[in-house]
Amino acid sequence: MAPVALGDVVSSVGGIPIVQRLPDSSVPNNISKPLEQDIEEPSPSQNDADFEELQLNILLGQQSGYTKFPCFICLWDSRAKQGHWVRRNWPLRENMEPGKQNIVQNSLVARDKIILPPIHIKLGIMKQFVKSLDKDGNCFSYICQKFPQLTMEKIKAGIFDGPQIRQLTNDTQFRNSMTELELKAWTVFVSVMQNFLGNKKSENYIELVKNLLLQLKNMACNMSIKLHFLHSHLDRFPENLGDMSEEQGECMRQDLRVMEERYQGFWDTNMMADYCWSLIRHFLKSTHRRRALKRSFLELND
């Protein structure tokens, strides 16, 4: 069995979209029989960022939401906030038995097959960074001006995607709008992205991650489950995180965003059909009634 990533599959295996969550729908806890599962009532407290963590919960049979033991590796207590930034070692999980420690279903995959792709870690760090910003400060105001298409609710919740983070990374005006404390945290965050959460893994990556966690602590950020992975389970990350990038899942979200803009927010089966049709048309070896006038780069190399 190939390793299962946090939400999708690794970059060496093609991703197959089977579910796209609607804005006003929640996700069933049990997807072992998805065709027989009824759609639950909408949950107003859920957002797009929560869906990433829900995918891992579904794979491992964990209870979704703000639970006491959300980590699948150890018994990290999410409620004991006074010890999050101090305590690093927590009791390990012995098993994933349903009915105990926020496990509600049998696991669909083995825990040793779960990997932690960098895109989710980046989004998790960015989320906590933005949520800790002063909402009346210059840095937060600049983010609102930078992305006028985003709603205020999404910005306050720190919900961004990969391309948006890259835009801020290369923006000097964004840096100039920060306070000294915010600039220290952002600088080390960019350094971690370049020297750990990518193809390059520096020899001092442990020091970089520790410095990042220290700066986030100084900003009074909350310890999320993704920050907990960096804090307590840094050894679980693969050697080359670039090989484990979730590029299929990221491309799917970006392509669907284009479809959403085209349909002006009307979510229905026609929108999903258009997206699936675009995937079919991208298949190079498929035959069509009309012959294409242009040949792709891959076809020229055959």
Sequence and secondary structure as in RCSB ss.txt:
>XXXX:A:sequence
MAPVALGDVVSSVGGIPIVQRLPDSSVPNNISKPLEQDIEEPSPSQNDADFEELQLNILLGQQSGYTKFPCFICL
WDSRAKQGHWVRRNWPLRENMEPGKQNIVQNSLVARDKIILPPIHIKLGIMKQFVKSLDKDGNCFSYICQKFPQL
TMEKIKAGIFDGPQIRQLTNDTQFRNSMTELELKAWTVFVSVMQNFLGNKKSENYIELVKNLLLQLKNMACNMSI
KLHFLHSHLDRFPENLGDMSEEQGECMRQDLRVMEERYQGFWDTNMMADYCWSLIRHFLKSTHRRRALKRSFLEL
ND
>XXXX:A:secstr
   EESSSB TTS         TT    S  SSGGG       TT  HHHHHHHHHHHHHTB  SS S   SSB 
  TT GGGTTT     B     TTSTTB S  SS GGGEE  HHHHHHHHHHHHHHTS TTSHHHHHHHHH TTS
 HHHHHHT   HHHHHHHHT HHHHHTS HHHHHHHHHHHHHHHHTSSS   TTHHHHHHHHHHHHHHTT    H
HHHHHHH GGGS S GGGG  HHHHHHHHHHHHHHHHTTT  SHHHHHHHHHHHHHT TT   SS  SS  HHHH
T 
